[in-house]
Amino acid sequence: MAETIAILLGISTVVLAFALWRSRKVRQTASGTIPRAGGSVNRTDASILLDAFPDPFFVVDASGIVVQANEAATRVFGPPPPVGRPVVEALGDSRLADPYLSCRDSGFPASDQIVLPPEAAPDRSTAPGTGESLWLADAAVIPESGEPPRIRLLLRDLSAGHRLDQIRKDFVANASHELRTPITLVDGYLETLVDAPDIMDDRETALRYLGIMRKHTGRIARIIEDMLLISRIEAGSASALKPEDFSLAECVQDIIERLEPLIREQQAEVKVELHDPDVLLHGDRFYWAQILFNLIENALKQNPQPGLKMKVRSEAAEEGLRIEVVDRGIGIPSADLPFIFKRFYRVEKHHSQNQVKGTGLGLSIVKRAVEAHGGTIICESSPGIRTVFRIDLPVSAVGGTLAG
């Protein structure tokens, strides 16, 4: 509703601005002050207002030629400039011109929301390379603009909101799917135990069933905890942090101790090589524990074969601090690297039915928590040789010796 009101107000502003421009032009014509063709024309207040308007605005004649366009139209749909070109050619996609054609043929206002595929997005819009784009196209006849009348066409890029809605839908769909699997398994084993009470007499079988259910209820709890955590980070971002100075070495050691049973089970080796054992981080220790826990646990889960070698290291940088989590495991295929920080994305999608998977939210939590501290994270991987998650932090996120 708020977005709709904003759009209507925007359209009203543009219409008012153009009406002012027309009024000024009529008065100038009546007084004979319009410069001859080829002479300099002073910018009117209305044209300045139109150029300040953030959305592309066109005036199109009855033959489909753009006779006026504001700076936003030229910026998004040029070069070359739209003025003097057929409107369909200037817009690059005929669908964006449909409301103009409808208004021209009927004489009535026309508007539509148009979804364009990625390749059809204007080169300088907010949409290129980010998936589908959504545009509002609104056309109406300009009163007293001659015979046949001219038509104004306003375009508004709604892609950001469209992508956000899509992310929300995908999140709900993926979360429902991730929760459905363990809930179905738990329900199935409970049904077996209830319908076949004799199984309870077989202690070994009963304990096996209960153990499987316990694993999957644990997974349900972890999914819910991770969803709540990522929601907290995104809702408050940096304002949700409770910054303090704390020892990076102690934080890493705490994580290793928490993961000791898994490390021992997989006969893995985790080395800590900090450039300064006394270096302090300035940030929210809870979120940093989540960052390091997820990175180390992710490497262990992706490399269940015995003998994995891992390293957590740091180095001072002129602009702050670099932290790396390195492993020499199976690695990540290059085709998957651009997507690993997406929610619920997994490189390996083939699992046995009874294997308890991760939540698919760990790396997404890591990225958002790092960004909330003003840092960046990237992943580089040479499959079978080396995988590194590299975090670069500004001075503001570093305490102790580096922050002075």
FIBA-200083 format. One record per residue (C-alpha): residue number from 1; residue in one letter; x, y, z. Coordinates in steps of 0.2 Angstrom, whole numbers, plus 5000, padded with zeros to 4 digits. Layout:
[domar NUM,'A',[X,Y,Z]]
...
# end
This chain:
[domar 1,'M',[5000,5000,5000]]
[domar 2,'A',[5014,5012,5005]]
[domar 3,'E',[5023,5009,4988]]
[domar 4,'T',[5007,5011,4978]]
[domar 5,'I',[5004,5028,4987]]
[domar 6,'A',[5022,5033,4983]]
[domar 7,'I',[5020,5029,4965]]
[domar 8,'L',[5004,5039,4963]]
[domar 9,'L',[5012,5054,4972]]
[domar 10,'G',[5027,5052,4960]]
[domar 11,'I',[5015,5052,4945]]
[domar 12,'S',[5006,5066,4951]]
[domar 13,'T',[5022,5076,4954]]
[domar 14,'V',[5027,5073,4936]]
[domar 15,'V',[5010,5077,4929]]
[domar 16,'L',[5010,5094,4939]]
[domar 17,'A',[5028,5098,4933]]
[domar 18,'F',[5024,5095,4915]]
[domar 19,'A',[5008,5105,4917]]
[domar 20,'L',[5018,5119,4924]]
[domar 21,'W',[5030,5117,4909]]
[domar 22,'R',[5016,5118,4897]]
[domar 23,'S',[5009,5133,4905]]
[domar 24,'R',[5025,5142,4904]]
[domar 25,'K',[5027,5137,4886]]
[domar 26,'V',[5010,5143,4882]]
[domar 27,'R',[5013,5160,4890]]
[domar 28,'Q',[5030,5161,4882]]
[domar 29,'T',[5022,5158,4865]]
[domar 30,'A',[5009,5171,4868]]
[domar 31,'S',[5022,5184,4872]]
[domar 32,'G',[5033,5179,4857]]
[domar 33,'T',[5048,5175,4869]]
[domar 34,'I',[5051,5157,4862]]
[domar 35,'P',[5068,5157,4854]]
[domar 36,'R',[5069,5151,4836]]
[domar 37,'A',[5075,5134,4832]]
[domar 38,'G',[5093,5131,4835]]
[domar 39,'G',[5094,5145,4848]]
[domar 40,'S',[5097,5142,4866]]
[domar 41,'V',[5082,5138,4877]]
[domar 42,'N',[5083,5142,4896]]
[domar 43,'R',[5078,5128,4907]]
[domar 44,'T',[5062,5131,4915]]
[domar 45,'D',[5058,5127,4933]]
[domar 46,'A',[5047,5113,4927]]
[domar 47,'S',[5061,5105,4917]]
[domar 48,'I',[5073,5106,4932]]
[domar 49,'L',[5060,5097,4942]]
[domar 50,'L',[5057,5083,4929]]
[domar 51,'D',[5076,5081,4929]]
[domar 52,'A',[5077,5079,4948]]
[domar 53,'F',[5063,5066,4947]]
[domar 54,'P',[5072,5049,4949]]
[domar 55,'D',[5061,5039,4937]]
[domar 56,'P',[5062,5039,4918]]
[domar 57,'F',[5049,5051,4910]]
[domar 58,'F',[5045,5053,4892]]
[domar 59,'V',[5033,5063,4881]]
[domar 60,'V',[5028,5054,4865]]
[domar 61,'D',[5019,5060,4850]]
[domar 62,'A',[5005,5051,4841]]
[domar 63,'S',[5017,5043,4829]]
[domar 64,'G',[5027,5035,4843]]
[domar 65,'I',[5042,5047,4843]]
[domar 66,'V',[5050,5053,4859]]
[domar 67,'V',[5049,5072,4859]]
[domar 68,'Q',[5055,5075,4877]]
[domar 69,'A',[5064,5065,4891]]
[domar 70,'N',[5071,5069,4908]]
[domar 71,'E',[5088,5065,4914]]
[domar 72,'A',[5083,5049,4922]]
[domar 73,'A',[5076,5043,4905]]
[domar 74,'T',[5092,5047,4896]]
[domar 75,'R',[5103,5039,4910]]
[domar 76,'V',[5093,5023,4911]]
[domar 77,'F',[5089,5020,4893]]
[domar 78,'G',[5103,5029,4884]]
[domar 79,'P',[5114,5031,4875]]
[domar 80,'P',[5109,5037,4862]]
[domar 81,'P',[5097,5049,4870]]
[domar 82,'P',[5079,5044,4868]]
[domar 83,'V',[5073,5061,4861]]
[domar 84,'G',[5070,5059,4842]]
[domar 85,'R',[5069,5040,4842]]
[domar 86,'P',[5054,5028,4841]]
[domar 87,'V',[5048,5025,4859]]
[domar 88,'V',[5049,5006,4856]]
[domar 89,'E',[5067,5007,4850]]
[domar 90,'A',[5072,5019,4864]]
[domar 91,'L',[5065,5008,4878]]
[domar 92,'G',[5073,4992,4871]]
[domar 93,'D',[5058,4981,4874]]
[domar 94,'S',[5041,4983,4866]]
[domar 95,'R',[5032,4977,4882]]
[domar 96,'L',[5037,4993,4891]]
[domar 97,'A',[5028,5003,4877]]
[domar 98,'D',[5012,4993,4878]]
[domar 99,'P',[5003,5006,4890]]
[domar 100,'Y',[5008,5020,4878]]
[domar 101,'L',[5000,5011,4863]]
[domar 102,'S',[4985,5007,4873]]
[domar 103,'C',[4983,5025,4879]]
[domar 104,'R',[4986,5031,4861]]
[domar 105,'D',[4973,5020,4853]]
[domar 106,'S',[4959,5022,4867]]
[domar 107,'G',[4963,5039,4873]]
[domar 108,'F',[4961,5033,4891]]
[domar 109,'P',[4975,5031,4904]]
[domar 110,'A',[4984,5014,4905]]
[domar 111,'S',[4996,5006,4916]]
[domar 112,'D',[5004,4989,4919]]
[domar 113,'Q',[5017,4980,4929]]
[domar 114,'I',[5029,4972,4917]]
[domar 115,'V',[5041,4958,4921]]
[domar 116,'L',[5057,4957,4910]]
[domar 117,'P',[5069,4943,4910]]
[domar 118,'P',[5087,4947,4915]]
[domar 119,'E',[5093,4949,4897]]
[domar 120,'A',[5080,4962,4893]]
[domar 121,'A',[5084,4974,4908]]
[domar 122,'P',[5090,4991,4903]]
[domar 123,'D',[5109,4992,4904]]
[domar 124,'R',[5109,5006,4917]]
[domar 125,'S',[5094,5000,4927]]
[domar 126,'T',[5096,4992,4945]]
[domar 127,'A',[5092,4975,4937]]
[domar 128,'P',[5106,4969,4926]]
[domar 129,'G',[5113,4952,4931]]
[domar 130,'T',[5101,4951,4946]]
[domar 131,'G',[5087,4940,4939]]
[domar 132,'E',[5070,4946,4933]]
[domar 133,'S',[5066,4965,4934]]
[domar 134,'L',[5049,4972,4937]]
[domar 135,'W',[5043,4989,4929]]
[domar 136,'L',[5028,5000,4932]]
[domar 137,'A',[5023,5008,4915]]
[domar 138,'D',[5010,5022,4917]]
[domar 139,'A',[5004,5032,4902]]
[domar 140,'A',[4991,5046,4900]]
[domar 141,'V',[4986,5059,4887]]
[domar 142,'I',[4993,5076,4891]]
[domar 143,'P',[4979,5089,4891]]
[domar 144,'E',[4980,5103,4878]]
[domar 145,'S',[4995,5096,4870]]
[domar 146,'G',[4988,5098,4852]]
[domar 147,'E',[4980,5087,4840]]
[domar 148,'P',[4983,5073,4840]]
[domar 149,'P',[4988,5074,4858]]
[domar 150,'R',[5004,5069,4865]]
[domar 151,'I',[5006,5056,4878]]
[domar 152,'R',[5017,5055,4894]]
[domar 153,'L',[5025,5039,4899]]
[domar 154,'L',[5032,5036,4916]]
[domar 155,'L',[5042,5021,4920]]
[domar 156,'R',[5047,5015,4938]]
[domar 157,'D',[5059,5001,4942]]
[domar 158,'L',[5052,4990,4955]]
[domar 159,'S',[5065,4977,4954]]
[domar 160,'A',[5072,4979,4971]]
[domar 161,'G',[5055,4975,4979]]
[domar 162,'H',[5051,4962,4967]]
[domar 163,'R',[5068,4953,4971]]
[domar 164,'L',[5064,4955,4990]]
[domar 165,'D',[5047,4947,4988]]
[domar 166,'Q',[5055,4933,4978]]
[domar 167,'I',[5068,4930,4991]]
[domar 168,'R',[5054,4929,5005]]
[domar 169,'K',[5044,4917,4994]]
[domar 170,'D',[5060,4906,4991]]
[domar 171,'F',[5064,4907,5010]]
[domar 172,'V',[5047,4901,5015]]
[domar 173,'A',[5047,4887,5002]]
[domar 174,'N',[5065,4881,5006]]
[domar 175,'A',[5062,4882,5025]]
[domar 176,'S',[5046,4872,5023]]
[domar 177,'H',[5055,4859,5013]]
[domar 178,'E',[5069,4858,5025]]
[domar 179,'L',[5058,4856,5040]]
[domar 180,'R',[5046,4844,5032]]
[domar 181,'T',[5059,4830,5029]]
[domar 182,'P',[5065,4828,5047]]
[domar 183,'I',[5047,4830,5054]]
[domar 184,'T',[5041,4817,5042]]
[domar 185,'L',[5055,4805,5047]]
[domar 186,'V',[5051,4808,5066]]
[domar 187,'D',[5033,4805,5063]]
[domar 188,'G',[5036,4789,5053]]
[domar 189,'Y',[5046,4781,5067]]
[domar 190,'L',[5034,4787,5080]]
[domar 191,'E',[5020,4779,5070]]
[domar 192,'T',[5030,4763,5069]]
[domar 193,'L',[5033,4762,5088]]
[domar 194,'V',[5014,4766,5091]]
[domar 195,'D',[5007,4754,5079]]
[domar 196,'A',[5019,4740,5083]]
[domar 197,'P',[5022,4741,5102]]
[domar 198,'D',[5031,4724,5101]]
[domar 199,'I',[5046,4734,5094]]
[domar 200,'M',[5048,4741,5111]]
[domar 201,'D',[5053,4724,5118]]
[domar 202,'D',[5067,4724,5106]]
[domar 203,'R',[5078,4736,5115]]
[domar 204,'E',[5092,4738,5102]]
[domar 205,'T',[5079,4742,5088]]
[domar 206,'A',[5069,4754,5099]]
[domar 207,'L',[5085,4763,5104]]
[domar 208,'R',[5090,4764,5086]]
[domar 209,'Y',[5073,4772,5081]]
[domar 210,'L',[5074,4784,5096]]
[domar 211,'G',[5092,4789,5091]]
[domar 212,'I',[5087,4793,5073]]
[domar 213,'M',[5072,4803,5080]]
[domar 214,'R',[5084,4813,5092]]
[domar 215,'K',[5095,4817,5078]]
[domar 216,'H',[5081,4824,5067]]
[domar 217,'T',[5073,4834,5081]]
[domar 218,'G',[5090,4841,5084]]
[domar 219,'R',[5091,4846,5066]]
[domar 220,'I',[5074,4854,5067]]
[domar 221,'A',[5079,4864,5082]]
[domar 222,'R',[5095,4869,5073]]
[domar 223,'I',[5086,4875,5058]]
[domar 224,'I',[5074,4886,5069]]
[domar 225,'E',[5089,4893,5078]]
[domar 226,'D',[5098,4898,5062]]
[domar 227,'M',[5082,4906,5055]]
[domar 228,'L',[5080,4916,5070]]
[domar 229,'L',[5098,4921,5070]]
[domar 230,'I',[5099,4926,5052]]
[domar 231,'S',[5082,4936,5055]]
[domar 232,'R',[5090,4945,5070]]
[domar 233,'I',[5106,4950,5060]]
[domar 234,'E',[5096,4956,5045]]
[domar 235,'A',[5083,4965,5055]]
[domar 236,'G',[5095,4975,5065]]
[domar 237,'S',[5112,4973,5056]]
[domar 238,'A',[5125,4983,5065]]
[domar 239,'S',[5113,4991,5077]]
[domar 240,'A',[5110,4973,5084]]
[domar 241,'L',[5128,4971,5089]]
[domar 242,'K',[5135,4972,5106]]
[domar 243,'P',[5153,4976,5103]]
[domar 244,'E',[5167,4973,5115]]
[domar 245,'D',[5185,4969,5114]]
[domar 246,'F',[5189,4950,5116]]
[domar 247,'S',[5203,4938,5112]]
[domar 248,'L',[5203,4930,5094]]
[domar 249,'A',[5214,4916,5101]]
[domar 250,'E',[5202,4912,5115]]
[domar 251,'C',[5187,4913,5104]]
[domar 252,'V',[5195,4901,5091]]
[domar 253,'Q',[5200,4889,5105]]
[domar 254,'D',[5182,4889,5112]]
[domar 255,'I',[5175,4884,5095]]
[domar 256,'I',[5188,4870,5093]]
[domar 257,'E',[5184,4863,5110]]
[domar 258,'R',[5165,4863,5106]]
[domar 259,'L',[5169,4853,5090]]
[domar 260,'E',[5182,4842,5098]]
[domar 261,'P',[5170,4826,5097]]
[domar 262,'L',[5168,4829,5078]]
[domar 263,'I',[5186,4833,5075]]
[domar 264,'R',[5192,4817,5085]]
[domar 265,'E',[5179,4806,5076]]
[domar 266,'Q',[5185,4812,5059]]
[domar 267,'Q',[5204,4811,5064]]
[domar 268,'A',[5205,4829,5058]]
[domar 269,'E',[5219,4841,5062]]
[domar 270,'V',[5215,4860,5066]]
[domar 271,'K',[5230,4871,5068]]
[domar 272,'V',[5229,4889,5074]]
[domar 273,'E',[5241,4901,5067]]
[domar 274,'L',[5238,4919,5073]]
[domar 275,'H',[5250,4933,5068]]
[domar 276,'D',[5249,4939,5086]]
[domar 277,'P',[5242,4928,5100]]
[domar 278,'D',[5236,4943,5109]]
[domar 279,'V',[5226,4952,5095]]
[domar 280,'L',[5209,4957,5100]]
[domar 281,'L',[5193,4959,5090]]
[domar 282,'H',[5181,4973,5093]]
[domar 283,'G',[5163,4966,5089]]
[domar 284,'D',[5150,4955,5096]]
[domar 285,'R',[5158,4939,5102]]
[domar 286,'F',[5142,4929,5100]]
[domar 287,'Y',[5141,4933,5082]]
[domar 288,'W',[5160,4930,5080]]
[domar 289,'A',[5157,4913,5088]]
[domar 290,'Q',[5144,4909,5075]]
[domar 291,'I',[5155,4914,5061]]
[domar 292,'L',[5170,4904,5066]]
[domar 293,'F',[5159,4889,5072]]
[domar 294,'N',[5150,4888,5055]]
[domar 295,'L',[5166,4890,5045]]
[domar 296,'I',[5175,4876,5054]]
[domar 297,'E',[5160,4865,5056]]
[domar 298,'N',[5156,4867,5037]]
[domar 299,'A',[5174,4861,5032]]
[domar 300,'L',[5172,4846,5044]]
[domar 301,'K',[5155,4841,5037]]
[domar 302,'Q',[5160,4843,5019]]
[domar 303,'N',[5175,4832,5022]]
[domar 304,'P',[5170,4817,5032]]
[domar 305,'Q',[5184,4807,5026]]
[domar 306,'P',[5198,4804,5040]]
[domar 307,'G',[5213,4815,5040]]
[domar 308,'L',[5207,4832,5035]]
[domar 309,'K',[5220,4846,5039]]
[domar 310,'M',[5213,4863,5043]]
[domar 311,'K',[5221,4879,5048]]
[domar 312,'V',[5214,4895,5056]]
[domar 313,'R',[5226,4910,5053]]
[domar 314,'S',[5227,4928,5054]]
[domar 315,'E',[5238,4942,5047]]
[domar 316,'A',[5239,4961,5050]]
[domar 317,'A',[5234,4972,5036]]
[domar 318,'E',[5236,4991,5033]]
[domar 319,'E',[5218,4993,5033]]
[domar 320,'G',[5214,4981,5047]]
[domar 321,'L',[5215,4962,5049]]
[domar 322,'R',[5213,4947,5038]]
[domar 323,'I',[5206,4930,5045]]
[domar 324,'E',[5207,4914,5035]]
[domar 325,'V',[5200,4897,5037]]
[domar 326,'V',[5209,4885,5026]]
[domar 327,'D',[5206,4866,5023]]
[domar 328,'R',[5214,4854,5011]]
[domar 329,'G',[5199,4844,5007]]
[domar 330,'I',[5188,4840,4992]]
[domar 331,'G',[5185,4858,4988]]
[domar 332,'I',[5170,4867,4980]]
[domar 333,'P',[5167,4867,4961]]
[domar 334,'S',[5169,4884,4953]]
[domar 335,'A',[5151,4883,4946]]
[domar 336,'D',[5145,4883,4964]]
[domar 337,'L',[5156,4896,4972]]
[domar 338,'P',[5145,4911,4967]]
[domar 339,'F',[5130,4903,4976]]
[domar 340,'I',[5138,4896,4992]]
[domar 341,'F',[5132,4911,5003]]
[domar 342,'K',[5114,4909,4998]]
[domar 343,'R',[5101,4902,5010]]
[domar 344,'F',[5099,4884,5010]]
[domar 345,'Y',[5111,4882,4995]]
[domar 346,'R',[5121,4865,4996]]
[domar 347,'V',[5135,4860,4985]]
[domar 348,'E',[5132,4842,4988]]
[domar 349,'K',[5113,4837,4985]]
[domar 350,'H',[5114,4818,4986]]
[domar 351,'H',[5112,4812,5004]]
[domar 352,'S',[5106,4795,5011]]
[domar 353,'Q',[5089,4796,5019]]
[domar 354,'N',[5095,4794,5036]]
[domar 355,'Q',[5110,4806,5035]]
[domar 356,'V',[5106,4822,5045]]
[domar 357,'K',[5111,4836,5034]]
[domar 358,'G',[5116,4854,5039]]
[domar 359,'T',[5103,4868,5039]]
[domar 360,'G',[5110,4876,5023]]
[domar 361,'L',[5110,4893,5032]]
[domar 362,'G',[5127,4892,5040]]
[domar 363,'L',[5137,4901,5027]]
[domar 364,'S',[5123,4914,5024]]
[domar 365,'I',[5124,4918,5043]]
[domar 366,'V',[5143,4920,5041]]
[domar 367,'K',[5142,4932,5027]]
[domar 368,'R',[5129,4943,5035]]
[domar 369,'A',[5137,4943,5052]]
[domar 370,'V',[5154,4948,5044]]
[domar 371,'E',[5145,4962,5034]]
[domar 372,'A',[5137,4968,5050]]
[domar 373,'H',[5155,4971,5057]]
[domar 374,'G',[5160,4981,5042]]
[domar 375,'G',[5170,4966,5034]]
[domar 376,'T',[5169,4956,5018]]
[domar 377,'I',[5171,4937,5015]]
[domar 378,'I',[5175,4928,4999]]
[domar 379,'C',[5179,4910,4996]]
[domar 380,'E',[5192,4903,4984]]
[domar 381,'S',[5194,4884,4981]]
[domar 382,'S',[5205,4873,4970]]
[domar 383,'P',[5195,4856,4972]]
[domar 384,'G',[5206,4843,4980]]
[domar 385,'I',[5220,4855,4984]]
[domar 386,'R',[5214,4870,4995]]
[domar 387,'T',[5199,4879,5000]]
[domar 388,'V',[5200,4896,5009]]
[domar 389,'F',[5187,4907,5017]]
[domar 390,'R',[5195,4924,5018]]
[domar 391,'I',[5188,4938,5030]]
[domar 392,'D',[5194,4956,5028]]
[domar 393,'L',[5190,4967,5043]]
[domar 394,'P',[5192,4986,5044]]
[domar 395,'V',[5202,4994,5058]]
[domar 396,'S',[5186,4998,5067]]
[domar 397,'A',[5182,4979,5070]]
[domar 398,'V',[5199,4976,5077]]
[domar 399,'G',[5205,4979,5095]]
[domar 400,'G',[5221,4978,5104]]
[domar 401,'T',[5237,4981,5095]]
[domar 402,'L',[5230,4985,5078]]
[domar 403,'A',[5217,4997,5084]]
[domar 404,'G',[5229,5005,5095]]
# end
